[in-house]
Amino acid sequence: MTDWSWDYNPSAEYITDGLPPEVVAEVERLAAELAVLGHDSVRVGRPFDREGGLRQFDIFGGRGFLSFLPVPRHECVYVCHVTWYG
């Protein structure tokens, strides 16, 4: 267990506006799991060939994806964007 947390960047309203409730719930569940990974979250998702920076992770079997930024010095995973194809 780590002391990492997660948050929306810039805000929950901006990122989740118009998304179905089940998609928001899945994004928040995944964000919480990424925070549990702590520093290892810099290696999760795409791109596969490097660590750090903006990462992407598929949701619902490719029906969308979330972009997140793990920031080790803040000990936080920031959800920056959610794309939902429906």
Residue, then its C-alpha position, 0 to 999 in steps of 0.5 A: m500500500t502506498d500513500w499515493s492519491w489520485d485526482y482529476n486535472p483540471s477538474a472532475e466536472y470538466i473531464t467527466d461531463g457527458l460521460p455515462p455514470e458507469v464509465v465515470a465509476e470505472v475511471e475512478r476505480l482504475a485511478a484508485e488502482l493506479a494510485v495503489l501502484g504508486h511509483d510503478s504507475v509510471r510504467v502502466g499503459r501506453p507508451f510501452d517503450r518508456e516510463g513517465g509522461l502522459r500515459q494511456f489505458d484502455i477501458f471497457g475492452g477498447r470502447g474508450f481510454l483514459s489519459f493519466l499523468p503519474v507525478p512521483r514528486h506529488e505522489c499523485v496520479y492525475v486523470c487528465h482526459v477520458t475518451w469514450y466511444g460508446 
